[in-house]
Amino acid sequence: MNVPNLLSLLRLAMVPVFAAVFFLPDPSARSWAAGVYALAFVTDIADGWIARHFHQVTRLGRILDPLADKLMTFTVIVCITAAGIIPLWAVVVFFLKEAAMGVGALSMYHKTEDVIPSNWLGKVSTGVFFVVCAALVLFPGIPSSWATGLITLALVLTILAFVSYLLQYLSLTGRRKS
């Protein structure tokens, strides 16, 4: 077990903490929840940097890292939907995209014992999604049309990242058949 994998495990442990804090009746709870989410985002950046910089990339880490990211992001989007900040369709779109990526990752892992590493578009979409969701957690009074517009922008970017991964997956698995 290395430091990047420990940071991913810490991020996994933060998922229920975020949800519990988000729904506390305390007026400062949303700020604390945003802080937990920000800490998760920072550990995501740190574990990736440490893993690459110190050559600590592992198969376990290439599974734990995106799993922790997706569970945290899914929890955040479910919470802000349950709070009435964004529409339900946003969770459905996010879930379907993540389910498709999960199936693809499992398929890829089954065929190659590895997964596609993140690319710049995936990193940008993750960053934008974080900023949008953090803003919606911190400022739940944002007008509904703005909240919907912001989450739509974030979802469009994540779908574009998904398409880039899908094309890479098809290219890699197509090459293996030849």
C-alpha positions as protocol buffer text, in pm:
chain_id: "A"
residue {
  index: 1
  type: MET
  ca { x: 0 y: 0 z: 0 }
}
residue {
  index: 2
  type: ASN
  ca { x: 150 y: 332 z: -104 }
}
residue {
  index: 3
  type: VAL
  ca { x: 63 y: 696 z: -29 }
}
residue {
  index: 4
  type: PRO
  ca { x: -149 y: 754 z: -344 }
}
residue {
  index: 5
  type: ASN
  ca { x: -360 y: 446 z: -266 }
}
residue {
  index: 6
  type: LEU
  ca { x: -399 y: 558 z: 96 }
}
residue {
  index: 7
  type: LEU
  ca { x: -520 y: 898 z: -28 }
}
residue {
  index: 8
  type: SER
  ca { x: -775 y: 723 z: -252 }
}
residue {
  index: 9
  type: LEU
  ca { x: -895 y: 517 z: 47 }
}
residue {
  index: 10
  type: LEU
  ca { x: -921 y: 837 z: 252 }
}
residue {
  index: 11
  type: ARG
  ca { x: -1133 y: 986 z: -28 }
}
residue {
  index: 12
  type: LEU
  ca { x: -1358 y: 679 z: -20 }
}
residue {
  index: 13
  type: ALA
  ca { x: -1400 y: 728 z: 356 }
}
residue {
  index: 14
  type: MET
  ca { x: -1499 y: 1093 z: 298 }
}
residue {
  index: 15
  type: VAL
  ca { x: -1802 y: 995 z: 86 }
}
residue {
  index: 16
  type: PRO
  ca { x: -2038 y: 913 z: 377 }
}
residue {
  index: 17
  type: VAL
  ca { x: -1891 y: 1202 z: 577 }
}
residue {
  index: 18
  type: PHE
  ca { x: -1990 y: 1446 z: 302 }
}
residue {
  index: 19
  type: ALA
  ca { x: -2346 y: 1311 z: 287 }
}
residue {
  index: 20
  type: ALA
  ca { x: -2391 y: 1316 z: 665 }
}
residue {
  index: 21
  type: VAL
  ca { x: -2257 y: 1670 z: 699 }
}
residue {
  index: 22
  type: PHE
  ca { x: -2451 y: 1801 z: 396 }
}
residue {
  index: 23
  type: PHE
  ca { x: -2785 y: 1715 z: 557 }
}
residue {
  index: 24
  type: LEU
  ca { x: -2710 y: 1844 z: 907 }
}
residue {
  index: 25
  type: PRO
  ca { x: -2958 y: 2114 z: 1016 }
}
residue {
  index: 26
  type: ASP
  ca { x: -2675 y: 2344 z: 1124 }
}
residue {
  index: 27
  type: PRO
  ca { x: -2652 y: 2660 z: 906 }
}
residue {
  index: 28
  type: SER
  ca { x: -2278 y: 2609 z: 861 }
}
residue {
  index: 29
  type: ALA
  ca { x: -2320 y: 2247 z: 749 }
}
residue {
  index: 30
  type: ARG
  ca { x: -2303 y: 2330 z: 379 }
}
residue {
  index: 31
  type: SER
  ca { x: -1972 y: 2508 z: 429 }
}
residue {
  index: 32
  type: TRP
  ca { x: -1836 y: 2205 z: 612 }
}
residue {
  index: 33
  type: ALA
  ca { x: -1969 y: 1973 z: 341 }
}
residue {
  index: 34
  type: ALA
  ca { x: -1801 y: 2188 z: 75 }
}
residue {
  index: 35
  type: GLY
  ca { x: -1482 y: 2165 z: 279 }
}
residue {
  index: 36
  type: VAL
  ca { x: -1501 y: 1785 z: 282 }
}
residue {
  index: 37
  type: TYR
  ca { x: -1561 y: 1790 z: -92 }
}
residue {
  index: 38
  type: ALA
  ca { x: -1268 y: 2029 z: -146 }
}
residue {
  index: 39
  type: LEU
  ca { x: -1042 y: 1807 z: 65 }
}
residue {
  index: 40
  type: ALA
  ca { x: -1147 y: 1509 z: -148 }
}
residue {
  index: 41
  type: PHE
  ca { x: -1063 y: 1707 z: -462 }
}
residue {
  index: 42
  type: VAL
  ca { x: -722 y: 1806 z: -325 }
}
residue {
  index: 43
  type: THR
  ca { x: -642 y: 1445 z: -230 }
}
residue {
  index: 44
  type: ASP
  ca { x: -740 y: 1344 z: -584 }
}
residue {
  index: 45
  type: ILE
  ca { x: -490 y: 1588 z: -731 }
}
residue {
  index: 46
  type: ALA
  ca { x: -226 y: 1490 z: -474 }
}
residue {
  index: 47
  type: ASP
  ca { x: -256 y: 1117 z: -523 }
}
residue {
  index: 48
  type: GLY
  ca { x: -227 y: 1150 z: -900 }
}
residue {
  index: 49
  type: TRP
  ca { x: 74 y: 1378 z: -877 }
}
residue {
  index: 50
  type: ILE
  ca { x: 250 y: 1163 z: -618 }
}
residue {
  index: 51
  type: ALA
  ca { x: 181 y: 844 z: -812 }
}
residue {
  index: 52
  type: ARG
  ca { x: 321 y: 984 z: -1135 }
}
residue {
  index: 53
  type: HIS
  ca { x: 606 y: 1188 z: -987 }
}
residue {
  index: 54
  type: PHE
  ca { x: 738 y: 910 z: -763 }
}
residue {
  index: 55
  type: HIS
  ca { x: 653 y: 624 z: -1002 }
}
residue {
  index: 56
  type: GLN
  ca { x: 394 y: 477 z: -764 }
}
residue {
  index: 57
  type: VAL
  ca { x: 122 y: 409 z: -1020 }
}
residue {
  index: 58
  type: THR
  ca { x: -33 y: 72 z: -940 }
}
residue {
  index: 59
  type: ARG
  ca { x: -317 y: -133 z: -1083 }
}
residue {
  index: 60
  type: LEU
  ca { x: -498 y: -98 z: -752 }
}
residue {
  index: 61
  type: GLY
  ca { x: -455 y: 279 z: -767 }
}
residue {
  index: 62
  type: ARG
  ca { x: -584 y: 295 z: -1124 }
}
residue {
  index: 63
  type: ILE
  ca { x: -903 y: 135 z: -992 }
}
residue {
  index: 64
  type: LEU
  ca { x: -928 y: 299 z: -646 }
}
residue {
  index: 65
  type: ASP
  ca { x: -869 y: 653 z: -770 }
}
residue {
  index: 66
  type: PRO
  ca { x: -1153 y: 673 z: -1022 }
}
residue {
  index: 67
  type: LEU
  ca { x: -1380 y: 471 z: -792 }
}
residue {
  index: 68
  type: ALA
  ca { x: -1328 y: 720 z: -509 }
}
residue {
  index: 69
  type: ASP
  ca { x: -1379 y: 1013 z: -748 }
}
residue {
  index: 70
  type: LYS
  ca { x: -1698 y: 873 z: -896 }
}
residue {
  index: 71
  type: LEU
  ca { x: -1851 y: 777 z: -561 }
}
residue {
  index: 72
  type: MET
  ca { x: -1779 y: 1121 z: -417 }
}
residue {
  index: 73
  type: THR
  ca { x: -1911 y: 1302 z: -722 }
}
residue {
  index: 74
  type: PHE
  ca { x: -2219 y: 1081 z: -740 }
}
residue {
  index: 75
  type: THR
  ca { x: -2288 y: 1140 z: -371 }
}
residue {
  index: 76
  type: VAL
  ca { x: -2253 y: 1516 z: -414 }
}
residue {
  index: 77
  type: ILE
  ca { x: -2484 y: 1527 z: -715 }
}
residue {
  index: 78
  type: VAL
  ca { x: -2742 y: 1308 z: -539 }
}
residue {
  index: 79
  type: CYS
  ca { x: -2731 y: 1534 z: -232 }
}
residue {
  index: 80
  type: ILE
  ca { x: -2776 y: 1857 z: -429 }
}
residue {
  index: 81
  type: THR
  ca { x: -3059 y: 1693 z: -624 }
}
residue {
  index: 82
  type: ALA
  ca { x: -3227 y: 1572 z: -303 }
}
residue {
  index: 83
  type: ALA
  ca { x: -3198 y: 1928 z: -170 }
}
residue {
  index: 84
  type: GLY
  ca { x: -3388 y: 2052 z: -477 }
}
residue {
  index: 85
  type: ILE
  ca { x: -3095 y: 2252 z: -616 }
}
residue {
  index: 86
  type: ILE
  ca { x: -3070 y: 2072 z: -951 }
}
residue {
  index: 87
  type: PRO
  ca { x: -3321 y: 1862 z: -1146 }
}
residue {
  index: 88
  type: LEU
  ca { x: -3341 y: 1483 z: -1117 }
}
residue {
  index: 89
  type: TRP
  ca { x: -3250 y: 1429 z: -1483 }
}
residue {
  index: 90
  type: ALA
  ca { x: -2895 y: 1549 z: -1404 }
}
residue {
  index: 91
  type: VAL
  ca { x: -2843 y: 1256 z: -1166 }
}
residue {
  index: 92
  type: VAL
  ca { x: -2986 y: 1016 z: -1424 }
}
residue {
  index: 93
  type: VAL
  ca { x: -2754 y: 1144 z: -1698 }
}
residue {
  index: 94
  type: PHE
  ca { x: -2454 y: 1134 z: -1464 }
}
residue {
  index: 95
  type: PHE
  ca { x: -2540 y: 784 z: -1344 }
}
residue {
  index: 96
  type: LEU
  ca { x: -2588 y: 647 z: -1697 }
}
residue {
  index: 97
  type: LYS
  ca { x: -2259 y: 796 z: -1813 }
}
residue {
  index: 98
  type: GLU
  ca { x: -2075 y: 659 z: -1510 }
}
residue {
  index: 99
  type: ALA
  ca { x: -2239 y: 316 z: -1549 }
}
residue {
  index: 100
  type: ALA
  ca { x: -2128 y: 304 z: -1913 }
}
residue {
  index: 101
  type: MET
  ca { x: -1774 y: 406 z: -1812 }
}
residue {
  index: 102
  type: GLY
  ca { x: -1774 y: 142 z: -1538 }
}
residue {
  index: 103
  type: VAL
  ca { x: -1882 y: -131 z: -1779 }
}
residue {
  index: 104
  type: GLY
  ca { x: -1617 y: -16 z: -2026 }
}
residue {
  index: 105
  type: ALA
  ca { x: -1348 y: -12 z: -1757 }
}
residue {
  index: 106
  type: LEU
  ca { x: -1442 y: -362 z: -1641 }
}
residue {
  index: 107
  type: SER
  ca { x: -1440 y: -485 z: -1999 }
}
residue {
  index: 108
  type: MET
  ca { x: -1103 y: -325 z: -2061 }
}
residue {
  index: 109
  type: TYR
  ca { x: -961 y: -467 z: -1739 }
}
residue {
  index: 110
  type: HIS
  ca { x: -1093 y: -814 z: -1828 }
}
residue {
  index: 111
  type: LYS
  ca { x: -931 y: -799 z: -2172 }
}
residue {
  index: 112
  type: THR
  ca { x: -602 y: -629 z: -2082 }
}
residue {
  index: 113
  type: GLU
  ca { x: -573 y: -639 z: -1700 }
}
residue {
  index: 114
  type: ASP
  ca { x: -549 y: -261 z: -1712 }
}
residue {
  index: 115
  type: VAL
  ca { x: -768 y: 46 z: -1759 }
}
residue {
  index: 116
  type: ILE
  ca { x: -732 y: 357 z: -1972 }
}
residue {
  index: 117
  type: PRO
  ca { x: -549 y: 630 z: -1780 }
}
residue {
  index: 118
  type: SER
  ca { x: -710 y: 969 z: -1741 }
}
residue {
  index: 119
  type: ASN
  ca { x: -654 y: 1226 z: -2015 }
}
residue {
  index: 120
  type: TRP
  ca { x: -658 y: 1607 z: -2017 }
}
residue {
  index: 121
  type: LEU
  ca { x: -1027 y: 1628 z: -2111 }
}
residue {
  index: 122
  type: GLY
  ca { x: -1118 y: 1395 z: -1825 }
}
residue {
  index: 123
  type: LYS
  ca { x: -915 y: 1610 z: -1585 }
}
residue {
  index: 124
  type: VAL
  ca { x: -1071 y: 1934 z: -1711 }
}
residue {
  index: 125
  type: SER
  ca { x: -1423 y: 1792 z: -1688 }
}
residue {
  index: 126
  type: THR
  ca { x: -1351 y: 1666 z: -1335 }
}
residue {
  index: 127
  type: GLY
  ca { x: -1225 y: 2011 z: -1235 }
}
residue {
  index: 128
  type: VAL
  ca { x: -1524 y: 2191 z: -1384 }
}
residue {
  index: 129
  type: PHE
  ca { x: -1762 y: 1942 z: -1227 }
}
residue {
  index: 130
  type: PHE
  ca { x: -1598 y: 2001 z: -889 }
}
residue {
  index: 131
  type: VAL
  ca { x: -1624 y: 2380 z: -918 }
}
residue {
  index: 132
  type: VAL
  ca { x: -1988 y: 2365 z: -1028 }
}
residue {
  index: 133
  type: CYS
  ca { x: -2092 y: 2119 z: -759 }
}
residue {
  index: 134
  type: ALA
  ca { x: -1897 y: 2302 z: -487 }
}
residue {
  index: 135
  type: ALA
  ca { x: -2069 y: 2627 z: -588 }
}
residue {
  index: 136
  type: LEU
  ca { x: -2408 y: 2457 z: -576 }
}
residue {
  index: 137
  type: VAL
  ca { x: -2331 y: 2314 z: -231 }
}
residue {
  index: 138
  type: LEU
  ca { x: -2210 y: 2650 z: -97 }
}
residue {
  index: 139
  type: PHE
  ca { x: -2476 y: 2864 z: -265 }
}
residue {
  index: 140
  type: PRO
  ca { x: -2799 y: 2662 z: -270 }
}
residue {
  index: 141
  type: GLY
  ca { x: -2997 y: 2980 z: -337 }
}
residue {
  index: 142
  type: ILE
  ca { x: -2859 y: 3014 z: -690 }
}
residue {
  index: 143
  type: PRO
  ca { x: -3157 y: 3062 z: -922 }
}
residue {
  index: 144
  type: SER
  ca { x: -3283 y: 2732 z: -1059 }
}
residue {
  index: 145
  type: SER
  ca { x: -3213 y: 2828 z: -1421 }
}
residue {
  index: 146
  type: TRP
  ca { x: -2850 y: 2908 z: -1334 }
}
residue {
  index: 147
  type: ALA
  ca { x: -2807 y: 2588 z: -1133 }
}
residue {
  index: 148
  type: THR
  ca { x: -2950 y: 2386 z: -1422 }
}
residue {
  index: 149
  type: GLY
  ca { x: -2727 y: 2568 z: -1672 }
}
residue {
  index: 150
  type: LEU
  ca { x: -2416 y: 2511 z: -1461 }
}
residue {
  index: 151
  type: ILE
  ca { x: -2483 y: 2141 z: -1409 }
}
residue {
  index: 152
  type: THR
  ca { x: -2565 y: 2103 z: -1780 }
}
residue {
  index: 153
  type: LEU
  ca { x: -2229 y: 2256 z: -1873 }
}
residue {
  index: 154
  type: ALA
  ca { x: -2051 y: 2022 z: -1632 }
}
residue {
  index: 155
  type: LEU
  ca { x: -2239 y: 1721 z: -1768 }
}
residue {
  index: 156
  type: VAL
  ca { x: -2165 y: 1812 z: -2131 }
}
residue {
  index: 157
  type: LEU
  ca { x: -1794 y: 1822 z: -2047 }
}
residue {
  index: 158
  type: THR
  ca { x: -1810 y: 1485 z: -1871 }
}
residue {
  index: 159
  type: ILE
  ca { x: -1993 y: 1334 z: -2168 }
}
residue {
  index: 160
  type: LEU
  ca { x: -1726 y: 1470 z: -2404 }
}
residue {
  index: 161
  type: ALA
  ca { x: -1461 y: 1311 z: -2181 }
}
residue {
  index: 162
  type: PHE
  ca { x: -1660 y: 986 z: -2191 }
}
residue {
  index: 163
  type: VAL
  ca { x: -1664 y: 996 z: -2572 }
}
residue {
  index: 164
  type: SER
  ca { x: -1286 y: 1050 z: -2578 }
}
residue {
  index: 165
  type: TYR
  ca { x: -1237 y: 748 z: -2350 }
}
residue {
  index: 166
  type: LEU
  ca { x: -1480 y: 542 z: -2559 }
}
residue {
  index: 167
  type: LEU
  ca { x: -1289 y: 622 z: -2877 }
}
residue {
  index: 168
  type: GLN
  ca { x: -961 y: 532 z: -2706 }
}
residue {
  index: 169
  type: TYR
  ca { x: -1114 y: 207 z: -2577 }
}
residue {
  index: 170
  type: LEU
  ca { x: -1247 y: 114 z: -2922 }
}
residue {
  index: 171
  type: SER
  ca { x: -911 y: 191 z: -3076 }
}
residue {
  index: 172
  type: LEU
  ca { x: -723 y: -22 z: -2822 }
}
residue {
  index: 173
  type: THR
  ca { x: -963 y: -318 z: -2830 }
}
residue {
  index: 174
  type: GLY
  ca { x: -988 y: -302 z: -3210 }
}
residue {
  index: 175
  type: ARG
  ca { x: -609 y: -320 z: -3236 }
}
residue {
  index: 176
  type: ARG
  ca { x: -599 y: -626 z: -3009 }
}
residue {
  index: 177
  type: LYS
  ca { x: -837 y: -819 z: -3237 }
}
residue {
  index: 178
  type: SER
  ca { x: -612 y: -767 z: -3541 }
}
